[in-house]
Amino acid sequence: MYSKVDSITGVPATILMVEDEDTIRLGVSKMLRKRGFVVIEAADGGIAIDLLRAHQNEIRVILLDMVIPGATSREVFDEARRLRPDMRVILTTASSPTAVLLWPQVPLENFIRKPYQINDLVRLLQDILAR
């Protein structure tokens, strides 16, 4: 139904999911894996930065909760941009979608509000990977 293959490398796309709520992180990661994505998980900002550094050449998209413990989501975003300016970021939060306006470097279409449907997330990932 959806292509999970990275249009640049021709291999399954790797997603870094940064989410502190275990049930959301584990459930969404499991569903994305079932749909053919490679998912790396981080429960806080510090872990996310370590994983970014270790896997910077593999990660194509970061699914980044806007409120996380440890290093802030902004610090994770800035490190991703420093390591690979072409790395895509999808911001997510349960609060108002206008919160993304505080992040002018992230296009508004790279936002998904929690709770989201997995099919909506997969479509958004597909759109981003096709760019």
C-alpha positions as CSV (number, residue, x, y, z in Angstrom):
1,M,0.0,0.0,0.0
2,Y,2.7,2.5,1.0
3,S,6.4,2.5,0.0
4,K,8.6,2.1,3.0
5,V,11.7,2.2,0.9
6,D,13.9,5.2,1.0
7,S,13.8,6.8,-2.5
8,I,17.5,7.7,-2.3
9,T,19.1,4.5,-1.0
10,G,16.5,1.9,-2.1
11,V,16.5,0.3,1.3
12,P,13.9,0.4,4.1
13,A,13.7,3.9,5.6
14,T,15.1,4.3,9.1
15,I,13.0,6.4,11.6
16,L,14.3,7.7,14.9
17,M,11.2,7.9,17.2
18,V,11.8,10.2,20.2
19,E,8.9,9.8,22.6
20,D,9.0,9.6,26.4
21,E,5.6,7.9,26.8
22,D,6.5,4.1,26.7
23,T,3.1,3.0,25.5
24,I,3.1,5.4,22.5
25,R,6.7,4.8,21.6
26,L,6.5,1.0,21.8
27,G,3.1,0.7,20.1
28,V,3.9,3.1,17.2
29,S,7.4,1.6,16.7
30,K,5.9,-1.9,16.5
31,M,3.3,-0.8,13.9
32,L,5.8,1.0,11.8
33,R,8.1,-2.1,11.8
34,K,5.2,-4.2,10.7
35,R,4.8,-1.8,7.7
36,G,8.4,-2.3,6.8
37,F,10.2,0.7,8.4
38,V,13.4,0.4,10.5
39,V,12.7,2.1,13.8
40,I,15.2,3.3,16.4
41,E,13.7,4.4,19.7
42,A,14.7,7.0,22.2
43,A,12.8,7.7,25.5
44,D,14.6,11.1,26.1
45,G,16.6,13.8,24.4
46,G,20.0,12.7,25.6
47,I,19.5,9.2,24.2
48,A,18.1,10.6,21.0
49,I,21.3,12.7,20.5
50,D,23.5,9.7,21.2
51,L,21.5,7.7,18.6
52,L,21.7,10.5,16.1
53,R,25.4,10.6,16.4
54,A,25.8,6.8,16.2
55,H,23.3,6.4,13.2
56,Q,23.5,9.7,11.4
57,N,24.0,8.1,8.0
58,E,21.1,5.8,8.4
59,I,18.3,7.9,9.9
60,R,16.2,9.6,7.3
61,V,13.3,10.9,9.5
62,I,13.0,11.9,13.2
63,L,9.5,11.6,14.7
64,L,10.1,14.1,17.6
65,D,7.8,14.7,20.5
66,M,8.0,18.4,21.3
67,V,8.1,17.8,25.1
68,I,10.7,15.3,26.2
69,P,12.9,14.8,29.3
70,G,16.7,15.2,29.2
71,A,18.0,17.3,26.3
72,T,15.1,19.3,24.9
73,S,13.5,18.6,21.6
74,R,15.0,21.8,20.2
75,E,18.5,20.5,21.2
76,V,17.7,17.2,19.4
77,F,16.6,19.1,16.3
78,D,19.6,21.3,16.3
79,E,22.0,18.4,16.6
80,A,20.2,16.6,13.8
81,R,20.6,19.7,11.6
82,R,24.3,20.0,12.6
83,L,25.0,16.4,11.7
84,R,22.9,16.2,8.5
85,P,21.1,19.3,7.3
86,D,18.9,17.1,5.0
87,M,17.5,15.0,7.8
88,R,13.7,15.3,7.9
89,V,11.9,16.0,11.2
90,I,8.2,15.4,12.0
91,L,7.2,17.2,15.2
92,T,4.4,15.8,17.3
93,T,2.6,16.9,20.4
94,A,-0.8,16.6,22.1
95,S,-1.0,20.4,22.5
96,S,-2.1,22.9,20.0
97,P,-0.8,22.6,16.4
98,T,0.1,26.3,16.6
99,A,3.0,25.2,18.9
100,V,4.9,24.2,15.7
101,L,4.9,27.9,14.7
102,L,7.7,28.3,17.3
103,W,9.8,26.1,15.0
104,P,10.1,28.1,11.8
105,Q,12.7,25.7,10.4
106,V,10.2,22.9,10.3
107,P,7.5,23.1,7.6
108,L,3.9,23.0,9.0
109,E,3.2,19.9,6.9
110,N,5.9,18.1,9.0
111,F,3.6,18.0,12.1
112,I,1.2,15.4,13.4
113,R,-1.0,15.9,16.5
114,K,-1.3,13.2,19.1
115,P,-3.3,11.0,19.2
116,Y,-2.8,10.2,15.5
117,Q,-3.8,7.2,13.4
118,I,-1.0,5.0,12.2
119,N,-2.2,5.2,8.6
120,D,-1.9,9.1,8.8
121,L,1.6,8.8,10.2
122,V,2.6,6.3,7.4
123,R,1.2,8.6,4.8
124,L,3.1,11.6,6.2
125,L,6.3,9.5,6.3
126,Q,5.8,8.4,2.7
127,D,5.3,12.0,1.6
128,I,8.4,13.2,3.4
129,L,10.5,10.3,2.0
130,A,9.3,11.1,-1.5
131,R,10.6,14.7,-1.3
